[in-house]
């Protein structure tokens, strides 16, 4: 085998959207340009930060620079007090430990001091020197000695009180640390849950996108087929009217010729027998064409119904309208079989339809209504398990206004060795079902508004 370079070039020149369109990218162009120039640089592509080989944040490429410079907790920053480098996520912890971090004096003297110089500051703090505050005020002591001598006496006499305050503070600190540790564990657990849910949401979003694309393609295909079918039906109706007009004109001419007086028909003696036969054959041919066009119009109408009523849930409800006309056509041999719209056992499943013989087929010909199940060649047959082995149930629904009449129901399980249930190699497999589904004398009991309703359910055995 050799690569088809011409086809490859044609494919590369096809117009496409950017694969990141759902993220907001409006780029359009040739497939070749998408792969070579746009996609590697697309600002709407989702990328992983991976800063310092630690960050796993997923964001759009256009947001990456701002994230790395201002948001990412794994970016390197420096402490403004000690100039030590650290990760942005560790800044709060560092601030609480940094010896050079300045804060307001806890005794409210108005100065800002660091942890490193706090001991020296306490020896000269104006509030402490004046006795306006106890050094243990930061852990809850409310005494205000008023002078330096009174402060010394207070410190000597309140050792037990200050020790109890320190123990209480230590206990509260441990409780807070335990609580913070518990919160951190819960946060990590919630992060894991969020990651799982986020992956599920992304998967659902992907599936919804694929489903929307599939539905759009099916709708476009349906609209295209419907337009073609409408055009064919209109053409057939026009031809049928033309043939009917010609047939009526010929019929009137025939009646005028037959009713003409003998004196006026004398000239017919000059017409040869061969011309007369040709004239009769022409009339018969036109009438036959009218019948064929009528049958084709009916068939086109059914095909239009077929396109409009395709379902994918394994449950088919089929309305067969104009039933009296179809019965007459079947009994005269002009219309032997009717086919339902196609149906799928499930999304991307087995494709099938029903085949109805109003005047019977096989054992039921001329006496019964025959109903058959027909497997059709589908787009997803290569993904399915063959042979077909699901239960099939036929039901002839009873009209609401005829209470004594019961539904007719037949069920069968496929014979796995039958060719009817193997993977189709043609448009349709050989039909299988119920040739004696209903005595045709009982069919009138199920007709409502010149229609009958048939139901077929495909389910697991």
Long-range contacts (C-beta under 8 A, 24 or more apart in sequence): 18-42, 18-44, 20-44, 20-45, 20-46, 22-209, 23-60, 24-60, 49-74, 51-75, 52-76, 52-87, 81-114, 106-137, 106-138, 107-133, 107-135, 107-137, 107-138, 108-133, 134-158, 136-162, 136-165, 136-166, 139-165, 139-166, 139-168, 139-169, 140-165, 140-168, 140-169, 141-165, 222-307, 222-308, 222-310, 225-307, 226-304, 226-307, 226-308, 229-300, 229-303, 229-304, 229-307, 230-304, 232-300, 233-297, 233-300, 233-301, 233-304, 236-293, 236-296, 236-297, 236-300, 237-297, 239-293, 240-290, 240-293, 240-294, 240-297, 243-286, 243-289, 243-290, 243-293, 244-290, 246-286, 247-283, 247-286, 247-287, 247-290, 250-282, 250-283, 250-286, 254-283, 291-334, 294-334, 295-329, 295-334, 295-335, 298-322, 298-325, 298-326, 298-329, 298-335, 299-335, 302-338, 302-339, 305-341, 306-339, 306-340, 306-341, 306-342, 306-353, 307-341, 308-341, 309-341, 310-341, 310-342, 310-343, 310-344, 311-341, 311-343, 311-344, 312-343, 312-344, 312-346, 312-347, 312-349, 313-344, 313-346, 314-343, 314-344, 314-345, 314-346, 314-349, 314-390, 314-457, 314-458, 314-459, 315-343, 315-455, 315-456, 315-457, 315-458, 316-340, 316-341, 316-343, 316-353, 316-354, 316-455, 316-456, 316-457, 317-397, 317-453, 317-454, 317-455, 318-354, 318-453, 318-454, 318-455, 318-456, 319-451, 319-452, 319-453, 320-356, 320-451, 320-452, 320-453, 320-454, 321-450, 321-451, 322-450, 322-451, 323-358, 323-447, 323-450, 323-451, 323-452, 324-447, 324-450, 326-358, 327-358, 327-359, 327-443, 330-357, 330-358, 330-359, 331-358, 331-359, 336-361, 337-361, 339-374, 340-454, 340-456, 342-376, 343-456, 343-458, 344-378, 345-390, 345-458, 348-380, 348-383, 349-378, 349-380, 349-384, 350-375, 350-378, 350-384, 350-388, 350-390, 350-458, 351-375, 351-376, 351-377, 351-378, 351-379, 351-381, 352-376, 352-458, 353-428, 354-394, 354-454, 354-456, 355-431, 355-433, 356-454, 358-440, 358-443, 359-440, 360-435, 360-440, 361-435, 362-435, 363-435, 363-436, 364-435, 364-436, 364-437, 367-439, 367-440, 368-435, 368-436, 368-437, 368-438, 368-439, 368-440, 369-437, 369-438, 369-439, 369-440, 369-443, 370-433, 370-434, 370-435, 370-436, 370-437, 371-410, 371-433, 371-434, 371-437, 371-438, 371-454, 372-431, 372-432, 372-433, 372-434, 372-435, 373-420, 373-431, 373-432, 373-433, 373-456, 374-428, 374-429, 374-431, 374-432, 375-420, 375-421, 375-424, 375-428, 375-429, 376-424, 376-427, 376-428, 376-429, 377-424, 377-425, 377-426, 377-427, 377-428, 378-424, 381-423, 381-424, 384-423, 386-422, 386-423, 387-414, 387-416, 387-417, 387-418, 387-421, 387-422, 387-423, 388-414, 388-421, 388-422, 389-413, 389-414, 389-416, 389-421, 389-461, 390-414, 390-458, 390-459, 390-460, 390-461, 391-458, 391-459, 391-460, 391-461, 392-433, 392-456, 392-457, 392-458, 393-456, 393-457, 393-459, 394-433, 394-434, 394-437, 394-454, 394-455, 394-456, 395-454, 395-455, 395-456, 395-457, 396-437, 396-438, 396-446, 396-452, 396-453, 396-454, 396-455, 397-446, 397-452, 397-453, 397-454, 397-455, 398-445, 398-446, 399-446, 399-447, 399-448, 400-448, 401-448, 402-445, 402-446, 402-448, 405-445, 405-446, 408-437, 408-438, 408-446, 410-434, 410-437, 413-461
